[in-house]
Amino acid sequence: MKIGILGAGQMGSAMIRGWLNADLVTPQQLFVKGGHSGSAEKLQQALHFQLVTELTELKTVDVLVIATLPKLVVPLLQELKKVPAFSAPIASVAAGVSLHAMQTIMGERYPLASALPNTPVAINEGVTAIAFPETISLEAKKTLQQTFEALGKVIIAPEEQIAAINTVAGCGPAFVDLMMEALSDAAVKHGIPRAQSYEIISQMLIGSGRLQQVTNQHPAELKEAVTTPGGLTIKGVTALEEYGFRNALIKAIDAIL
Ligand SMILES: NC(=O)c1ccc[n+]([C@@H]2O[C@H](COP(=O)([O-])OP(=O)(O)OC[C@H]3O[C@@H](n4cnc5c(N)ncnc54)[C@H](OP(=O)(O)O)[C@@H]3O)[C@@H](O)[C@H]2O)c1
């Protein structure tokens, strides 16, 4: 398989690292085109992928991912359309660029996807929401799906839902980071060294997420398992409710969408 990618910024570089970690492609099978700041060149020195400067050099890729800022997607598709014999499935990871906008340039039958990954794709623990047009062939769909499955979990959803999925999956890490910082402050306040507090907290989060994934239990059941009647945890839960913890998270998502 050969992957082409336009853009090696925050999201582009995260996907590049994920594909290489997963051995989905070798550096020789990964073709990267950056912009003008030299970020792709810098990353190339560390990861040794094929650096390309012209879109025509992407002619042989099996799949192309566009990871530039949203405003560049349409102009880049217009340029790609002019590349003779270019026919690889294209996924845009740009937020807010619709399948319709892409189809307007590439044509209704061109194999396209709108995919929204989150940054944990860099360590193959990402969540990518993907919307496909109805016209896409099974083969193209499979290729695009496999490209993102190498980076973590893939959720195929109707286009109108992918922004909400990506808000939870893509902005959620920042909320969790705030929570980690606050829990660490609390731990330090009670005498735990800072570095150790982060070891404890990040493993607690990994364990809690994995326990839910593995058991498929409702979070309320998992919470009940650690809240002994009259015990200490329920006192903490009550304090969180008093300070509007759940409502704060719902409002955070509302503020974005
Ligand atoms: N960051 C996230 O968590 C996240 C999540 C989901 C979706 N996305 C989407 O991912 C896209 C990229 O976001 P980002 O955070 O990675 O932005 P970013 O760090 O600014 O990266 C954008 C990259 O595009 C490159 N670029 C500019 N012009 C180009 C061209 N003509 N050909 C090829 N590459 C070009 C830039 O290269 P130079 O710096 O060299 O100009 C830059 O490295 C956005 O559309 C965003 O909506 C991001």
The ligand as an SDF file (V2000), in Angstrom:
LIG
                    3D

 48 52  0  0  0  0  0  0  0  0999 V2000
   -5.4950   19.2740   15.2530 N   0  0  0  0  0  0  0  0  0  0  0  0
   -6.5560   18.4830   15.5010 C   0  0  0  0  0  0  0  0  0  0  0  0
   -6.7720   17.9720   16.6140 O   0  0  0  0  0  0  0  0  0  0  0  0
   -7.5400   18.1770   14.3740 C   0  0  0  0  0  0  0  0  0  0  0  0
   -8.5830   17.2710   14.6070 C   0  0  0  0  0  0  0  0  0  0  0  0
   -9.4410   16.9190   13.5410 C   0  0  0  0  0  0  0  0  0  0  0  0
   -9.2600   17.5190   12.3010 C   0  0  0  0  0  0  0  0  0  0  0  0
   -8.2610   18.4330   12.1300 N   0  0  0  0  0  0  0  0  0  0  0  0
   -8.1130   19.0470   10.8140 C   0  0  0  0  0  0  0  0  0  0  0  0
   -6.7990   18.8020   10.3590 O   0  0  0  0  0  0  0  0  0  0  0  0
   -6.4300   19.8540    9.4860 C   0  0  0  0  0  0  0  0  0  0  0  0
   -5.0430   20.3090    9.8690 C   0  0  0  0  0  0  0  0  0  0  0  0
   -5.0750   20.8130   11.1840 O   0  0  0  0  0  0  0  0  0  0  0  0
   -3.7230   20.9840   11.9880 P   0  0  0  0  0  0  0  0  0  0  0  0
   -4.1030   21.2410   13.3950 O   0  0  0  0  0  0  0  0  0  0  0  0
   -2.8090   19.8440   11.6690 O   0  0  0  0  0  0  0  0  0  0  0  0
   -3.1490   22.3290   11.2840 O   0  0  0  0  0  0  0  0  0  0  0  0
   -1.6360   22.7230   11.0470 P   0  0  0  0  0  0  0  0  0  0  0  0
   -0.7860   22.2360   12.1660 O   0  0  0  0  0  0  0  0  0  0  0  0
   -1.6400   24.1900   10.7200 O   0  0  0  0  0  0  0  0  0  0  0  0
   -1.2130   21.9150    9.7450 O   0  0  0  0  0  0  0  0  0  0  0  0
   -1.5930   22.2720    8.4630 C   0  0  0  0  0  0  0  0  0  0  0  0
   -0.4730   21.8470    7.5510 C   0  0  0  0  0  0  0  0  0  0  0  0
   -0.8580   22.0610    6.1880 O   0  0  0  0  0  0  0  0  0  0  0  0
    0.3270   22.3540    5.4630 C   0  0  0  0  0  0  0  0  0  0  0  0
    0.0660   22.9740    4.1810 N   0  0  0  0  0  0  0  0  0  0  0  0
   -0.2260   24.2670    3.8960 C   0  0  0  0  0  0  0  0  0  0  0  0
   -0.3620   24.4370    2.5680 N   0  0  0  0  0  0  0  0  0  0  0  0
   -0.1660   23.2160    1.9920 C   0  0  0  0  0  0  0  0  0  0  0  0
   -0.1740   22.7420    0.6520 C   0  0  0  0  0  0  0  0  0  0  0  0
   -0.4310   23.5570   -0.3580 N   0  0  0  0  0  0  0  0  0  0  0  0
    0.1060   21.4420    0.4280 N   0  0  0  0  0  0  0  0  0  0  0  0
    0.3400   20.5910    1.4420 C   0  0  0  0  0  0  0  0  0  0  0  0
    0.3910   21.0060    2.7350 N   0  0  0  0  0  0  0  0  0  0  0  0
    0.1180   22.2860    3.0130 C   0  0  0  0  0  0  0  0  0  0  0  0
    1.0620   23.2750    6.4160 C   0  0  0  0  0  0  0  0  0  0  0  0
    2.4270   23.2590    6.0610 O   0  0  0  0  0  0  0  0  0  0  0  0
    3.3750   24.5110    6.3780 P   0  0  0  0  0  0  0  0  0  0  0  0
    3.3420   24.6720    7.8560 O   0  0  0  0  0  0  0  0  0  0  0  0
    4.6710   24.0750    5.8550 O   0  0  0  0  0  0  0  0  0  0  0  0
    2.7570   25.6820    5.6510 O   0  0  0  0  0  0  0  0  0  0  0  0
    0.8140   22.6320    7.7790 C   0  0  0  0  0  0  0  0  0  0  0  0
    1.8350   21.7470    8.1640 O   0  0  0  0  0  0  0  0  0  0  0  0
   -7.4660   20.9770    9.6430 C   0  0  0  0  0  0  0  0  0  0  0  0
   -8.2510   21.0300    8.4840 O   0  0  0  0  0  0  0  0  0  0  0  0
   -8.2800   20.5620   10.8360 C   0  0  0  0  0  0  0  0  0  0  0  0
   -9.6510   20.9170   10.7020 O   0  0  0  0  0  0  0  0  0  0  0  0
   -7.3870   18.7700   13.1260 C   0  0  0  0  0  0  0  0  0  0  0  0
  1  2  1  0
  2  3  2  0
  2  4  1  0
  4  5  1  0
  4 48  2  0
  5  6  2  0
  6  7  1  0
  7  8  2  0
  8  9  1  0
  8 48  1  0
  9 10  1  0
  9 46  1  0
 10 11  1  0
 11 12  1  0
 11 44  1  0
 12 13  1  0
 13 14  1  0
 14 15  2  0
 14 16  1  0
 14 17  1  0
 17 18  1  0
 18 19  2  0
 18 20  1  0
 18 21  1  0
 21 22  1  0
 22 23  1  0
 23 24  1  0
 23 42  1  0
 24 25  1  0
 25 26  1  0
 25 36  1  0
 26 27  1  0
 26 35  1  0
 27 28  2  0
 28 29  1  0
 29 30  1  0
 29 35  2  0
 30 31  1  0
 30 32  2  0
 32 33  1  0
 33 34  2  0
 34 35  1  0
 36 37  1  0
 36 42  1  0
 37 38  1  0
 38 39  2  0
 38 40  1  0
 38 41  1  0
 42 43  1  0
 44 45  1  0
 44 46  1  0
 46 47  1  0
M  CHG  2   8   1  16  -1
M  END
$$$$
